[in-house]
Amino acid sequence: MRIRRILAAGIATAALAGLGLTGVASAATAQGSPSVVSPSECRQGGGIPRIDLPGNPCMGGKYDGEAVD
């Protein structure tokens, strides 16, 4: 009887820990990279700020596709 309680508590703890880890992972991806970068950040990341194109994207590098402000 005691083993069942210990086993049930262990399973419940593992399930709650798993839910906590998925919450942390989704929070980390939601914060990800910035949606707007400066022209210097774009260049430092290896890209070229194309403010002549619609949406002012950073072309190439780390911030590829991000808007340049």
C-alpha positions in Angstrom: 0.0 0.0 0.0 2.8 2.4 0.9 4.6 1.7 -2.4 1.5 2.6 -4.4 1.3 6.0 -2.6 4.9 6.7 -3.2 4.6 5.7 -6.9 1.5 7.8 -7.3 3.2 10.8 -5.8 6.2 10.3 -8.0 4.1 10.1 -11.2 2.1 13.2 -10.1 5.4 15.1 -9.5 6.8 14.1 -12.9 3.6 15.2 -14.6 3.6 18.6 -12.9 7.3 19.1 -13.7 6.6 18.3 -17.4 3.9 20.9 -17.5 6.2 23.4 -16.0 8.9 22.7 -18.5 6.5 23.2 -21.4 5.5 26.5 -20.0 9.1 27.7 -19.7 9.8 26.5 -23.3 6.8 28.4 -24.7 7.8 31.5 -22.8 11.3 31.3 -24.2 10.1 31.1 -27.8 7.6 33.9 -27.3 10.4 36.3 -26.3 12.8 35.1 -29.1 14.4 37.7 -31.3 13.3 41.3 -31.5 10.8 42.2 -34.1 12.5 45.5 -34.9 16.3 46.1 -35.1 18.4 49.1 -35.7 20.4 49.5 -38.9 23.7 49.0 -36.9 22.3 45.8 -35.3 21.4 44.5 -38.8 24.9 45.1 -40.1 26.5 43.6 -37.0 24.4 40.5 -37.5 25.7 40.1 -41.0 22.8 41.6 -42.9 22.1 44.6 -45.0 19.3 47.1 -44.0 17.1 47.6 -47.0 15.1 50.7 -46.0 14.2 51.2 -49.7 12.0 48.0 -49.7 8.4 47.8 -48.3 8.6 47.0 -44.6 12.2 48.1 -44.3 13.6 44.5 -43.9 17.1 43.4 -42.8 18.3 41.2 -45.6 20.5 38.2 -44.6 22.4 37.5 -41.5 21.1 36.9 -38.0 18.1 39.3 -38.3 17.0 38.2 -41.8 13.5 39.4 -42.4 13.2 41.6 -39.3 12.0 45.2 -39.7 14.7 47.9 -39.5 13.8 51.0 -37.5 
